[in-house]
Amino acid sequence: MTITVNKTGKTMSSSQSFRILMLVLMVLLVFLMASRVPVDADMWWHLRAGEETVTAGKVYLSDTMTFTRTGEPWVNHSWLSEVILYLAFKGGGYTGLSLFVAILASATMLILYRSMKGGVFQRALIIVLTCATLAPIWAPRPQQFSLLFFALLNYWLMQYMEGKQVKLWYFPLLFILWSNLHGGYSFGFLLIGVTLGGMILDRLFRPNLNPDLSWARIGRLADWTAISLLAVLINPNGINTWKIPFQTIGVQFNQYIQEWQSLDFHAISSLPYILLLFGCLIAIGLSDHHASGAELAGLSFFGASSLNAQRLVGIFSLFAATVLSNHLAAIVTSIGDKLKTSTMGMKFVHSREQSNQSSVSPGLRKAINLTLIFLVGLAALIKLIYVSNPAVVDPVVKSYYPVGAVDYLVENGKTGNVLNDYGWGGYLDWRLRENKVFIDGRADFFPQDLFDQWLGLIGAKPGWQAGMEEFNIQFIMLPPDMPIVDQASANGWTTVYRDNVSVLLEKP
């Protein structure tokens, strides 16, 4: 084994240098993978809300973007994230948004890497699998903060269960910040809940499994959890912050929103999730290391939740990755111990030692490592610049959103209420300042009867004309195949703009 000396005078083995190299390369590769075209349906209304907060100098808590809910109080649980997103866009354009996603994704994977057990290659393999699972939800949205904080909280809890010193007073501070960045703070309490539940079960039924686990230790965690729950109230939304998780889950309209639907297990994009899920089950079965109550409770709860809704796949993936690493490391250790006692294993170890002795010089190794880091870093930077270039982003935006129809309204100075597609609501919030929309992506903000009325209008159900009069709708902006398009045209509405993406009709 080669020994080198760093600038602080401390010795560093070649294996330590290799681990640092792999860690840096892993972070850069995640950055490269997470750098993508910054387009998401909810991104737009988050940007608009962030702009309203920055411009007014106070948190945006009352709706001004829709004509159906104008003036109604809105529990804006992501206000701080929206400010960050808006400032990133204002300062760096699309590049700022892509950078936002790449940095948070890299930080999340770095924390996950530190949480895992096992060798460098084993961790890297699990990181790649987790990234493939998370890739569909890497977007310029506040939920990226929830993924980051979930990974951090899980790391602290794992340290705590292992008997290590963890400053539990960090927890309230984390939840104060988390609850102002995203309503997904509830995932943190769910994580603590399954952890406490698993610890109690282990203490009652398997006290010898973890000798460091005492009732006093469990009690301290429960106490600081209660304090954290109160700390969440340090928020401009006050006690309404507690209601957000229940309001979001209770929205019946979620059945029409893709991220709240179950995964399509026939799609190739679901394969990483399947591998991660069954990988955990197989690893637990083959491992000599008994699964803790927290691991079993977490896999059961977050696994069942992720099977029900795509939105929860990311949370499950982060939890499952640590479980997989724990038991895969135990399997690898067991195999290694058996190899060491065999003749073939002794020869393998001897050949590895000889290989280490004949390794390249420290200077050459350092040059190779720095070259690798430079090349991967350069590739990540080039990709970030490319995917956020307006020449790349604008065609993508035009393929998903009614850019031409919006341009027509803006250029011709036409104002009035717009009956719009649900997925376009956020984009219209951002682009249209003199027009208001019927609905946008804030699913927890709209009551169910309003959703039903919207469905009745776009579907041209009986009474749609009365509905148009009731809401004083001047424009219809929808995909060409919506039933209301033909019905409105037949009843005198004028088609003022049409392309492959959208149709814009004006009231006669």
HELIX and SHEET records of a PDB file:
HELIX    1   1 SER A   14  ALA A   34  1                                  21    
HELIX    2   2 MET A   43  ALA A   56  1                                  14    
HELIX    3   3 TRP A   79  SER A  115  1                                  37    
HELIX    4   4 VAL A  120  LEU A  134  1                                  15    
HELIX    5   5 ALA A  135  ILE A  137  5                                   3    
HELIX    6   6 GLN A  143  MET A  161  1                                  19    
HELIX    7   7 TYR A  170  LEU A  181  1                                  12    
HELIX    8   8 TYR A  185  PHE A  205  1                                  21    
HELIX    9   9 TRP A  215  ALA A  231  1                                  17    
HELIX   10  10 ASN A  240  ILE A  249  1                                  10    
HELIX   11  11 GLN A  252  TYR A  256  5                                   5    
HELIX   12  12 GLN A  258  TRP A  260  5                                   3    
HELIX   13  13 ILE A  268  SER A  270  5                                   3    
HELIX   14  14 LEU A  271  LEU A  286  1                                  16    
HELIX   15  15 GLY A  293  ASN A  308  1                                  16    
HELIX   16  16 GLN A  310  LEU A  312  5                                   3    
HELIX   17  17 VAL A  313  LYS A  340  1                                  28    
HELIX   18  18 THR A  343  GLN A  357  1                                  15    
HELIX   19  19 PRO A  362  VAL A  387  1                                  26    
HELIX   20  20 PRO A  390  TYR A  400  1                                  11    
HELIX   21  21 VAL A  403  GLU A  411  1                                   9    
HELIX   22  22 TYR A  422  TRP A  424  5                                   3    
HELIX   23  23 GLY A  425  ARG A  431  1                                   7    
HELIX   24  24 ALA A  443  PHE A  445  5                                   3    
HELIX   25  25 GLN A  448  ILE A  458  1                                  11    
HELIX   26  26 TRP A  464  GLU A  470  1                                   7    
HELIX   27  27 PRO A  483  ALA A  490  1                                   8    
SHEET    1   A 2 ILE A   3  VAL A   5  0                                        
SHEET    2   A 2 THR A  11  SER A  13 -1                                        
SHEET    1   B 5 LYS A 436  VAL A 437  0                                        
SHEET    2   B 5 ASN A 417  ASN A 420  1                                        
SHEET    3   B 5 ILE A 473  LEU A 478  1                                        
SHEET    4   B 5 VAL A 503  GLU A 506 -1                                        
SHEET    5   B 5 THR A 494  ARG A 498 -1                                        
END                                                                             
